[in-house]
Amino acid sequence: MTNKRRTEITIETRTVTIMRTRGKSIVFCEICQTEVEVFSPPQIVSLLRLELAEIKRLFQNNQIHFVGATEMLCGNSLADYFETNKTTNKEGAIQ
């Protein structure tokens, strides 16, 4: 009888996306109940390589939110969403 050994290796990875903008805007978010940095949809398209349709879908599914009646996205909701749901592919694009 031969004893077979099996070694299992698990590798966990984590990606951090830092978004920096000139002249950042800080406003109070009523949903988060704190001051947050806000981003325009075109900034998110450019920074995170998302399609505008994807941003709209995330908003409609309450996965991210806009601040008040503005057309600006709450940075906290974006960070929370990407921390729990997104990965990057080999080219660095967010999936």
N, C-alpha and C positions, 0 to 999 in steps of 0.2 A: 504494500500500500504506500503510495507517495502522497506527501503533504504538499499541496500547492498553496503558495502565498499570493495574495493579491494586494497590491498597494493602490490606493485610490488617492488621487491628488485633486483638491478643489482649489481653484484660483478665483478669487473675487476681485473685481475691478470697479473703480468708481471714477466718473468723469465729472470735473467741475467746470462750469461755464461761468466766466466772469464777464458781465456786461458793463462796459464803461461808456459813458456818453459825455460830450461837452455840454456844459450848461444844464445839468440834470435838473429835473423838476421833482420837487417833493410836495405832495399834497396829502390831505387826510382822507383815508379810505374808510367809508362807513361800514363796509363788510368786515374788514380786518380790524377795525377800531384802533388804527394807529396811522402814523405818517408813513407813506411809502413813496418809493421812486416810481414814476410812471413812464411808460414807453408808448410811442405811437405804433399802430400796426405796421407802417412801412419800416420802422426801426427793427421790429421783431422779425419781419420778413428778411431784412438784410443781416441782422446779427445771428439769428438762429436758423437761417435757411429754410424757413417754413413758407408754405404757400398761403396767400391771404384766405383762401377757402378753408384751410386747416385751422387758422386762427378763428374764423367765424364758427366752425364746427365745435371747437373747444369751448367757445363762449356759449353757444347754444346748449351744450351739454353740461353747463355750469362747472367746467373744469378750470376755467380762468374767468376773470371778471374785469369789467371796465370800472373806472373810478367815477362815481356819481353819474352825472349826465354828460361827461366828457367823452371824447373819442380816444382816451388814453387807457392803456392796460395797466393794471395793478402789478407792480414788480413782485410783490409777495405771492400773488396767486400764480404767476409764471414760475417762480422759483419752486413753489410747492409742487406744481404739476410736473415739472421736469425732474425734480428730485425723486419722485415716486414712479414716473411712467416712461421716461425717455432714455434712450441709449444713443450712441453715435456709431456710424459705420466707419469703414476704413478711410474714407475720404473726409471724415470729420463732420459730415452732414448729420443733423439730428433726425432720428427716425421715430 
